[in-house]
């Protein structure tokens, strides 16, 4: 029996075909598939003047805030997972969340804008 899988490694998706032989599975081919999904650009209308940027590449793990919510300097706005650690991305100053520009599961790079504040 042959099975098809898509596996993502370091943000690159690969289509893999696995053939079962004598009860064991062995990969038979791997080729790059489509590029990993890019995060959506922020809606400029909802964006605030203060950017909340990530300092590390990773995957958005949790979004404990929502637009309209007040935050204090140092409050976690977005939590990313990088190298099996949860990293809180904090508000650079007091403000109100104007936009959340990522979703849980999005891959982000260092310096990406994750949210904005007013």
Secondary structure, DSSP 8 states (H G I E B T S, - for coil): -EEEEEEEETTEEEEEEEEEETTEEEEEEEEEEEE--------TTT--SEEEE-SS-EEEEE----TT-EE-TT-EEEEEEETTEEEEEE-SSSEEEEEE---TT-EE-TT-EEEEE-
